[in-house]
Amino acid sequence: MLAGELKPWELTFRIHRLYGHELPVTERLAELYDEYAILEYGDRTVDQLDAEVTAEARRLTARPSVPTEPTDAPS
């Protein structure tokens, strides 16, 4: 999505479809998918949701997947 290959709602759809609300790391994206589904009943716009999805995707990509520092000193 950040590279422009998916629209924000498509990213949330794929996350929701693959993982549902089961993974804590992607929970917010799954919640945002649900919010797209009820847009017509709420007070948010597509642009607002798109911006939040983009911010969440950036946050996830900035998060290191492995520790940058060793957690235990070798014995």
N, C-alpha and C positions, 0 to 999 in steps of 0.2 A: 504494500500500500504506500509506504513512504517513497518507493521508487516510481510510483505512478502506475503500477500494473493492476491495482485493485482500487475500487472506490471504498471509502470508509465503511459503508454499510455492508459491502461484500466481505470485508475482513471480519466484521462482527458476526455475520452469518456463518462463515466458515468456522470460526472459533466456537460459536454456539453449537453448531452441528457436530463438530468433532468432539468437543469436551463438555458441552453443556455448562453447568455452573459448578463443576466438580474440581477444577484446578484453581487454587487461590491466586496464582499468578495471572490468570486470564479472566478471573471473575468479573472485573469491571467491564471488559469488552463484551462478555456475555450479557451483563446487565444493560449495556448500551444497545445491544441487539434488541432486547425486549422493549427498550424505549423507542426505537425506530417503529416497532409494530403498533405503538399507541400514540404516535405523533398527532394524529387528528383530534385526539381527546385531551391533549396536554397544552402547555403554553410554550413549549420549546419549538425551535425551527430545525429543519434539516441542517442548515449551516451551523447551528450551535452544536448539534450532535456530531457532525463531521469534525468540527474543531476539537471536541472532547476526545473523539476516537483518535485523531491525529496526535493529540497531546499524550494520550495513554500509550500509543504505539511508540512514540519517541521515548517515553519514560521506560518502557520495557526494553527497548534496544540499547538504552544507555546503561542499563543495569548489568553489571558484570555477571557472567554465568559461572565463573570459577573464582575462588578467592585470589586476590592479587598478592596477598602476603600469606606466608605459611601460618597456620593456626597453632601448630605444635612444633616445638623445637626438636630436632632429631636427637636421639640419645646416643 
